[in-house]
Amino acid sequence: MSRNKLDSLKIKIRRLVFRLKNDVFVAENTALILAVGFCLVLTFNSINAMSRNWSLMEKLGEDKRKLQLLSIEIDTLGLENDYYRTDEYQELAARKLAGKQLPGEHMVYLPQNSDYAKKKHTEATAVKTEKELSNFRKWLKFLFPNT
């Protein structure tokens, strides 16, 4: 670079520094820049705190739901234990496991359903669905039940 260009560059840099010192970084502008920076930091920290509180509230709600579920399970197990202590359950368990019977009772063994019985049941449900009324007829029957 030539000497003139170097000198003109130095002059431009000095002018820029002078302007920054005297126009931009004066007391009022410095206070304004610090206030804006403080507000940005405060806003960022507030948003972070709200986000953290939100996630903690969600976790707390989830833990409360788990606690309710566990307490319901505990109550259910307690009721099952109470049922297992009853005479009714004791008798049913003895009948099932030991083949115990009351006097005068007889065991009846039924055969498995035949193919005809299974087919008849499926045909009955198929016929029932075909005979269903249309939506319009159902409304008429609902609105005018005596006709």
C-alpha positions as CSV (number, residue, x, y, z in Angstrom):
1,M,0.0,0.0,0.0
2,S,1.1,3.5,-0.6
3,R,1.9,6.0,2.0
4,N,-1.2,8.1,1.1
5,K,-3.6,5.2,1.3
6,L,-2.2,4.2,4.7
7,D,-2.5,7.7,6.0
8,S,-6.1,8.0,4.8
9,L,-7.0,4.7,6.4
10,K,-5.4,5.9,9.7
11,I,-7.4,9.1,9.5
12,K,-10.7,7.2,8.8
13,I,-10.0,4.9,11.8
14,R,-9.3,7.9,14.0
15,R,-12.5,9.6,12.9
16,L,-14.5,6.4,13.6
17,V,-13.0,6.2,17.1
18,F,-13.7,9.9,17.7
19,R,-17.3,9.5,16.6
20,L,-17.7,6.4,18.7
21,K,-16.3,8.1,21.8
22,N,-18.2,11.4,21.3
23,D,-21.5,10.3,19.7
24,V,-22.2,6.7,20.5
25,F,-20.6,5.9,23.8
26,V,-21.7,9.0,25.7
27,A,-23.2,8.5,29.2
28,E,-26.9,8.5,28.0
29,N,-26.3,6.0,25.3
30,T,-24.1,3.8,27.5
31,A,-26.9,3.8,30.2
32,L,-29.4,2.9,27.5
33,I,-27.3,0.1,26.1
34,L,-26.8,-1.3,29.6
35,A,-30.6,-1.0,30.4
36,V,-31.5,-2.9,27.1
37,G,-28.9,-5.6,27.9
38,F,-30.2,-5.9,31.5
39,C,-33.8,-6.3,30.1
40,L,-32.7,-8.9,27.6
41,V,-30.9,-10.9,30.3
42,L,-33.9,-10.5,32.7
43,T,-36.3,-11.7,30.0
44,F,-34.2,-14.7,29.0
45,N,-33.9,-15.7,32.7
46,S,-37.7,-15.3,33.2
47,I,-38.5,-17.4,30.2
48,N,-36.1,-20.1,31.4
49,A,-37.7,-20.1,34.9
50,M,-41.2,-20.4,33.4
51,S,-40.1,-23.2,31.2
52,R,-38.6,-25.0,34.1
53,N,-41.7,-24.5,36.2
54,W,-43.9,-25.8,33.4
55,S,-41.9,-29.0,33.1
56,L,-41.8,-29.5,36.8
57,M,-45.6,-29.0,37.0
58,E,-46.1,-31.6,34.3
59,K,-43.9,-34.0,36.1
60,L,-45.7,-33.4,39.4
61,G,-49.1,-34.0,37.7
62,E,-47.8,-37.2,36.2
63,D,-46.5,-38.3,39.6
64,K,-49.9,-37.5,41.2
65,R,-51.7,-39.6,38.6
66,K,-49.3,-42.5,39.2
67,L,-49.9,-42.2,42.9
68,Q,-53.7,-42.3,42.4
69,L,-53.3,-45.3,40.2
70,L,-51.1,-47.1,42.8
71,S,-53.6,-46.2,45.6
72,I,-56.4,-47.7,43.6
73,E,-54.4,-50.8,42.9
74,I,-53.7,-51.1,46.7
75,D,-57.3,-50.7,47.5
76,T,-58.2,-53.4,44.8
77,L,-55.7,-55.8,46.2
78,G,-57.0,-55.2,49.7
79,L,-60.5,-56.0,48.6
80,E,-59.3,-59.1,46.8
81,N,-57.6,-60.2,50.0
82,D,-60.8,-59.6,52.0
83,Y,-62.7,-61.7,49.4
84,Y,-60.1,-64.5,49.6
85,R,-60.7,-64.7,53.4
86,T,-64.5,-65.1,53.0
87,D,-66.2,-68.4,53.5
88,E,-67.8,-68.1,50.1
89,Y,-64.4,-68.1,48.3
90,Q,-63.1,-70.9,50.6
91,E,-66.0,-73.1,49.6
92,L,-65.6,-72.3,45.9
93,A,-61.9,-73.0,46.0
94,A,-62.5,-76.3,47.8
95,R,-65.1,-77.3,45.3
96,K,-62.8,-76.5,42.4
97,L,-59.5,-77.9,43.7
98,A,-60.6,-80.8,45.9
99,G,-63.8,-81.8,44.1
100,K,-65.8,-81.1,47.3
101,Q,-69.6,-81.3,47.0
102,L,-72.5,-80.5,49.2
103,P,-74.8,-83.4,50.2
104,G,-77.3,-84.1,47.4
105,E,-75.3,-82.4,44.6
106,H,-74.5,-84.2,41.4
107,M,-71.9,-83.2,38.8
108,V,-73.2,-82.8,35.3
109,Y,-70.8,-82.8,32.4
110,L,-72.1,-81.2,29.2
111,P,-70.7,-82.1,25.8
112,Q,-68.9,-79.6,23.6
113,N,-71.1,-77.6,21.2
114,S,-71.6,-79.5,17.9
115,D,-70.9,-77.9,14.5
116,Y,-74.7,-77.6,14.0
117,A,-75.2,-75.7,17.2
118,K,-72.3,-73.3,16.3
119,K,-73.6,-72.8,12.8
120,K,-77.2,-72.2,14.0
121,H,-76.0,-69.5,16.4
122,T,-74.1,-67.6,13.7
123,E,-77.1,-67.9,11.3
124,A,-79.4,-66.4,14.0
125,T,-77.2,-63.4,14.4
126,A,-76.9,-63.0,10.6
127,V,-80.7,-63.0,10.2
128,K,-81.1,-60.6,13.0
129,T,-78.8,-58.0,11.4
130,E,-80.6,-58.3,8.0
131,K,-84.0,-57.6,9.6
132,E,-82.9,-54.4,11.3
133,L,-84.9,-51.3,10.4
134,S,-83.6,-48.5,8.4
135,N,-82.5,-45.3,10.2
136,F,-85.7,-43.5,9.0
137,R,-87.9,-46.3,10.3
138,K,-86.1,-46.3,13.7
139,W,-86.8,-42.5,14.0
140,L,-90.5,-43.0,13.1
141,K,-90.8,-45.8,15.6
142,F,-89.1,-43.6,18.2
143,L,-91.2,-40.5,17.5
144,F,-94.5,-42.4,17.1
145,P,-94.3,-45.6,19.3
146,N,-98.0,-46.5,19.1
147,T,-98.2,-46.6,15.3
